[in-house]
Amino acid sequence: MRKPAVSVIVPAYNTEATLSRCLDSILAQTFKDYEVVIVDDGSPDNVGVIADDYAERHERIHVIHKQNQGLAEARRTGVLASHGEFVMHVDSDDTILADAIDFLYHKMIDEQLDIAYGNYIRIPEQGRPYEVRHQHTGVMGGDEFLAQNLSVNNIFASWGCLTKRELWDYDVFPSQEAILPSEDIYINIKMSEFVNRIGIFNHPVYHYYYNSQSLSITGRLSGQNNWKRYFDEIERNLKRRGLLEKCEDNLYTLKIDRLAFYIHPLDKSQPWVVQVLSSRTSPLTVKHRILKFLLHSPSVCHAFVMANRWVKSRVLHIYR
């Protein structure tokens, strides 16, 4: 059997309302040498039925039904079952633009890249869609890619990009026992060890549908202990690579940011939280100095964060 150039991996869980929209956007691609692997992650709704119906009607679509183990494990399953030279991940509640694969594929070939990133268009529940652009474009190496992923302002997800298939053969996924928050950044940090050329382009390839009730927006992304494990895993990876001291400042800022924006209620009596809040060894931006100060009163900090999100949503609603 001839192998396709690109494998599109679509993990699906509780997205019966959006899965067809997602698949239709993939089937509308101007680039035609691809396959689609849908991973039904034990979804309790009609995801499996919808996926099977598409597979019956489109020979390039394949479906895997498995027990629920989380997003990272669904992606891993999809990659293992795929055959393409390059891999693209698309979340089942999002869509891709018609030239997405075409653009990224030719950038991979022309620039001899390990990963090619486009940017994305955020589609809010209210108001007009708007483009989210990369701050830095061009070709970067693995060390800069690592630094960018430790930055609180990065927009590098597992979606919105095309990657060489062999990158997923390395141990880049979280362990099967761990469902970690912010898995995309965790994967990218591990992957940065194995890449040499990453292309960053402000060409929209992805529609990200903003959901105000998503776990990442409401601050209920994961339990506090899971965040501890997340940072422990990153520190072990950086220490093994001899990069922990070099990355310490960025990592500390990231900890303050995640404590403020993603953990509520925050138990500041836990030893690792105490250590973060009491540390004075790393410089912080003005924003994160304020957040660190507010974190000593977690309820006040949470109110500040929620007010900040509300103001941003209103500004975007008015001016976009």
C-alpha positions, 0 to 999 in steps of 0.5 A: 500500500502506498503511504500518504505524505501526511497523516492528520490525527483527530482525537475525539471525545464528547465532540459530536456537535463539532466533529463533522465540521472538523472533518469537512474542513480536512476533506476540503484541503487543496492538498490531496495526498493525506490520510485521516486517523480519527481516534474515538477516545471512548467518547460517551456521545455519538462521536464513534457513530459519526466517525464510522459514517465518515470512514464508510464514505471516505476511503482516506479516513480510518477510525480507532475506537479505544477506552478513554485515556486522555488527549495525549494518549489518543494522539499517541494512538493515532500516530502509531496507527498512521502511515504518513511521512509528516503528521498534523494534529487537529482537535475535533472541535476546531477546523483547518483552512483549505490551504493549511496542509498545502502551505505547511507541507511545502514549507517543510520541503522547501525549508528542510524543516523538522516542524512548520508552524502557521498561526491561527484565527481565534473564533470567540463565542461572541464578536468577530474572529481575529488572527493570533500572530507569532511574535517571532517568525523565521527558522529557529533551532532547538534551543530557541524553540525550547526557550519560546515554549518556556515563555508565557506568551508562546502560541506553540500547540501540537495543532497548527503545525506539521511535523516529521513523523520520526519526532513522535518516535522519541519519548515525547508524550507524557507517561500513560499513567499521567494526565498532565495539564498543558500537555502541548508545551510539555511535549514541545519541551521534550521534542526540542531536544530532537529538532534542528530547524523549526519554521514559524510563519504568520500564515493562518492555517487553523481555526481555534474555537474559543470556549469560555467554559473550557478548563483552560479558560475557567481555571479548572484545567487540572488539580494542583498536584498535577501541576506539581508533577508537570513542573517536576517532569520538566525540571527532570528533563532540563536537568538531564540535558544540563539546561536547568540552570540556563532555563531557571528564570523562564521556568520560574516565571512560568510557575508564577503564571500557572499558579495565578491563572490555572489553579483555583483554589490554590493551597499555598500551604503545600511545600512546592507552592511555598517554595515558589512564592518564597523564592527571590532568586529569579527576576520577574516582569512587572506583571508577574511581580504583581501576580506573585504578590497577589498569590499570597491572597489566592482569592484576591488573585483569582478575582483579579485574574477573572476580572482581567479575562472579562476586560480582555473579552470585552475589548476584543468584542468591541474592537475586533 
